[in-house]
């Protein structure tokens, strides 16, 4: 991964906002986690990364964005929460 985790997360958030479908969001999130795994990132770091993504998604105000973006945010949160749970179990 060439970028820092913060830059990577920011880019991922932008891609989530403009995704066209739930499948696109699932692929974006899945690809991000696979890239972290390929970089030999430990389970704790992946769980932390997913938690930061969830927190950032929670900062969006549905009154300030389009309906599609709000739907994308809710979908991404579900995927990240599932992944976070999986990696928290592995980190213990």
Phi, psi and omega in degrees: 000120187279331181267163173291164179300325179295316178294319180297316179296318180297317178296318179297318179299317179297320179293323178297317182299327183260005179299149185268331184216168176296325178297320177299317181295316179300318179294319179299312181294315180299318180295320180298316181292319178298321178295321177296318179297319180295334178275010179063033178288136182284163183301322180298317181293321178294318177298319178295318178300314181294322177298317178296322177296315178300313180300319179294319178297327179289344179283343181289139178260122182298341179281345184253005182225168180285160181301320180298317180296319179296318177298318178299318180298313180297319179296314180298321179300319179298312180298314180296322180295321177296316181293317180301315180299315180301313183284334174294321178295320180290331183283342183279000000 
